[in-house]
Amino acid sequence: MKKRMPYSIARRFFETGDVALFKGTGLTSMAIRIGTAITKFRWDVYSHSGSLVVLTRALADKLGIDDYDDSRRVYLYHSTRTFTDGDDGKKGVRLVRFSDFVRDYKGKCFVRRLLLERDREFYDTEFKHIIEHLGVEYEKMNIKGIWNLISAAYDGFGGRTTGDTSRMMCSELVIDKLQWHRILPPRPSADEHTPTDIAIMRTLMRGIWGNLVRLDYDTIT
């Protein structure tokens, strides 16, 4: 059984680079979960993923965030194609207040800690990835996009994807950033992963994964 914790307590332990995972109940989320369950032969599956960013003054200045304060504000760095699960309507790679997302999300929210030393190089790489990818569009749901989504979930013959990161699905963004950090190897490519792959992943090139914690939203912002 996964541990449950109020958001107001859990946020004290969040660090930049930790991974957020979601089990949505909306139509798109359920389609992703059912498709993943069928292709991976497991029911404990996830529909969305992102990574956490504890905002610093330096990053706030680079991003033009004017309301920065010292309250250790936590953001969700993710790629989305829909706003029905808690975003503001803009599609693609976004940086949004994590507490707002958890409050509005139609489904269950989890965090998986990434346990490793975070030095200056780590933060430089993290922030460079954010700056370079904000605004990148989400994978279009045309024939190619749907095929890429299926290929990411399916590990068998014909399940290879293109490695193209000009448009990014949610798990693709998370994996690509971990590959930038050399926490994960460059192969398989980022777009061959699903949120569920991130949830069950065990081996890292450096650092270790913490356990999944389910968040119970309370009043803190």
Helices and strands as residue ranges (DSSP letters): E 3-6, H 7-10, G 11-13, E 19-24, H 27-40, E 48-54, H 57-63, E 74-80, E 92-97, H 98-104, E 107-115, H 120-133, H 143-153, H 170-180, G 190-192, H 195-200, E 208-216
